[in-house]
Each structure stands twice: as C-alpha cells, then as structure tokens.
Amino acid sequence: MSLEEKILNKIFSSGVSGVKKTDLKKEFASVDLDSLLNLWIKQNEIIMSKKGSTSYCWHKDNYLQYLLDSDPKFKYTFDLFKEVQISFQNLSNSVEKHVEKLDGKMIVLMDSILATTTTNNPFENSVSPPQKVINLQNFSEDFDLTICKYSDSIGWVPLSTLRNDLSQKYEISEKEFYDLAEQIVDENRSKYELSTGGNEGIMIRGLVYGYVRCL
C-alpha cells in the first residue's frame, strides 16, 4: 500500500469522528500533506472542516453522518428534504401509473375510432363512389369495333372478351361495363343480338346473356 493510500485509509477509518489534520501531519511528516489534502478536496474524496478552532478531515462517505449527528438544524433540514423527496417520488409514481392507464385507454380509443372509420363509417357505406363519366357515342363505336375484332365465323363474341378490352381502355368496373352494354343494346335492338350462356353477361329475366353479335 502506498503512502497516499495509507493516509486516505486513515481518514476513512476515522469514521464520523474525523481525524485531526495536525495528527495526520505528525504521522505522515514525510509528505506534503497540504497538497494531498487539497487535491482530494478538489476530487471530492474528502471533506475538511473545523470543530472549534481545530481542522478535521472526513472521508466523503462519513461526513454526511457526522453532520446529521452533530448539527440538529442540518438534521431537520435533511429530514425535511427526505420527506419532500419521498412525497415527490410517490407523486411521480402515482402520475406515472395514471399516465400508463391513460395511455392504455387512448390506445383502445384510437383503435376503436380507426375501426369505426375504416369499417363502419356511415358516410362511406351509404355513399357509393362516383362513376366515371363515359361518352356513350365513343363507347358504342369501340363496342362495335371490338365485336368485329373478336367475332367468330358466325359473328358471336363473348361479352367477357369485350369487357376485358373496354374496361381497361375506359378504366371502368365490370358493373359499369355491363350497364353501358345493356344501355347500348336496349337502344339499338335492331343492330345487336344477344345469346344466353357464359359465366357473365347481361341479366335478362334471370338469364345470363353472355354473347353478342352485330346484325
């Protein structure tokens, strides 16, 4: 153990009573004690204070207890501070618990709101998205051209084939296509002929008319 370690250990072992600076100087006369003590004070390793007119040294871990034992005012202030600290800690814990509960309720509330707005929004459910405005004349011309493009030897074309082409070109849904196709056929009965069959088509009196040809 070095001489410096012996001096620091001497101060620590003195406990709450501390050790006189003069006693340290007598025991460790071979070192520059003042320089060492000042260094340790700056490093917060020791505390140096006076009892009466005599300077004492305490290790930092013992000085607080010395003040509590010897200074009633300090003890009262320290106890009061501890009570405030405990009260603040209890308050913080209580607030933290309430915040956690509120966070949980907010999460449940937000989930409920999101579920309502995404799946049960009465506005969304009651109002259909606006249909695309189609020029019926242009659509009718493309309808005829597509029939000519795909018609077999006797002129029949599956309406599903027409739908594939025209739905992509006009960016419309299957329902919108068949609504337009039905309107064109109804308005031009002398021009078109429908035939039953197929998996999709124009519904007439419960039958699926899935084929069309130009007359």
N, C-alpha and C positions, 0 to 999 in steps of 0.2 A: 504494500500500500504506500502510495506517495505521500509526501508531507502535506500537500494540499488536501488530499483525500482524508488524511488524519484530522486536519483542522475542521473540515466540513462535517466529518463524522462526530467530532467533539461537540460542535454546535447542535447537531441534530439530536444527539443522545442527551443533551441538557433538558430536552422536553419543553414543557410550558414555562418552566422557571427561567430558561435562557441561561446564557453564560456571560460573565463579565468580560468586557473587552480587555481589561487590564490583566485578568487571569490568562487569557489567550496569549497576550504579549509575553507574559512571564514564561509560559510553557513552550511557546514557539518563537523564541527570541531570535532565532537564526534566519527568519524570513521577513520580508517586507509585508507585515500583516495588514497595514492600512490599505496597500494597493490591492491585496487579495480580497479584503472585505468590500472595498468599493466596487471591484469587478463583480463580485457575487450579488451585491445590492442591485447593480445595473441589470444583471441577468435574472433578477427576481428569485434568486436562490435563497437569500437570507433577508431578514429584517433587522435593522439596528435602531434601537430607541433607548430612552433613558428611564431609569427608575430613580427618582430624585435627581441627584447630580451624577449618577453613575451610568455609563453606557453599557447596554446589554445587547447580545446578539441572539437571535432566534432563527431557527430554520423556518421557512415559509409555511410548512405544514403544521407548525406548533404555535405560530404567533396568533392566529385567529382564536385558538382555545385560550391562550393567555389573556387576550382582551376580554373574552366572554367571562373568564373567571375573576378578572381584576377590575373591570370597568362596568358598573351597573348601567350607566347610560348607554354604553355601547351594546350591552346585552339586550336592553329593552328595545333599542333601535333594530338590532339584528333579529330579535324575535318578531317584532312588528313586520319587518321586511319578509320574514319567512311566512307569516300568516297571509300577507298580501300575495306572495308568490304562490302559495297553496291555493288561495282563492282564485287567483288568475288561472292557475292550471286547471282547477275544477271547472271554471267558466269556459276555458278553452276546450276541455273535453266535452262539456255539455254542448257547446256551439258546434263542435265537430260532429257529434252524434246527430244533432238536428240537421246539419248540412248534409250528412250522409242520407238521412231519411228523406230530406227534400230532393236530393239528387235522385234517389230511387223513385220517388213519386213523379219527378219531372220526366224520368226515362219512361215510366209507364204511361204518363200523359202524352208524351211525344209519340210513343208507339201507337197509342190509341188514335191520336189525331192523324198520323200518317196512314193508319189502316182505314180510317174513315174517309180520308180524302182520296185514297187510291182505289178503294173497293166499294165504298158506299156513298160516294159523292152524288147527291140527288141531282145536281145540275148536269153532271157528266152522264148519268144514267137516263135522264129524261130528255136530253137534247142530243140528237144524232149529229155527227159531223157533217158539215155542208157538202153536198155532192158537187162534183166537178161539172162546170157548165160546158156542154158539148154542142158544137154546131151540128144540128141534125142533118143538114144537107150534106156537109162534108162526110159525116159518119155514114150516111146512106150510100154515098159514092164509093167509099172504101169498103163497105159491106158487099157491094156488088162486085168490085174488083177482086176481093178475096174469095168470093164464091167461084168466080171464073178461074182463079189461080189454082184452087184445090179440087174443083169438081171432077167427078169420075165420068165414065163414058156416057152415063145417062143423066149427069148433072147434079147428083146428090153430093152434099158436103156436110160432115158432122158440124153442128153448131159449136161444139167444143174446140174444133180446129179454128173456126173464125174467132172465137173468144180469145184463144191464145195469142193470135196476132193483134187483134184490135184492142184488147185490154192493155197490152204492153204499149202500143202506139199512143193510145189516148190516156194511159195511166188511170184506168178505172177498175173498179172491182167486178167480180163475177156478176153480182146482182145488178150493178149499173149496166153492164153489157146486155144482160137479158131483158132489162127494162127497155133499153133503147131498141134492141132487136124486135121485141114484141110490138113496140110502137110503129116501127117501120113496116113490119109485115101486116099489121092491122090496117094501116093507112094505104097499103098497096096490095090488096088481096089478089088483084088480077096479075100481079107481077111475080109473086112468090108462091111456092107450095111447100107445106111442111109435112113431115112424116114422123110417125111415132118411133120410139126406140132410143137407145143410148142411155148413158148414165146421167146426163144433164141436158137441159134444154129449156124450152118454153112450156110452162104448165098450162094445159087447156082442159078443163073439166076433169081434173085429176090425172090426166095422162101426160107423160113427158114426150114432147115432140123435139127430138134431138137431131133431126136432119132437115136441110132446106135446099131448095134449088130455085133457080130463076126459070120462069116460064117463057 
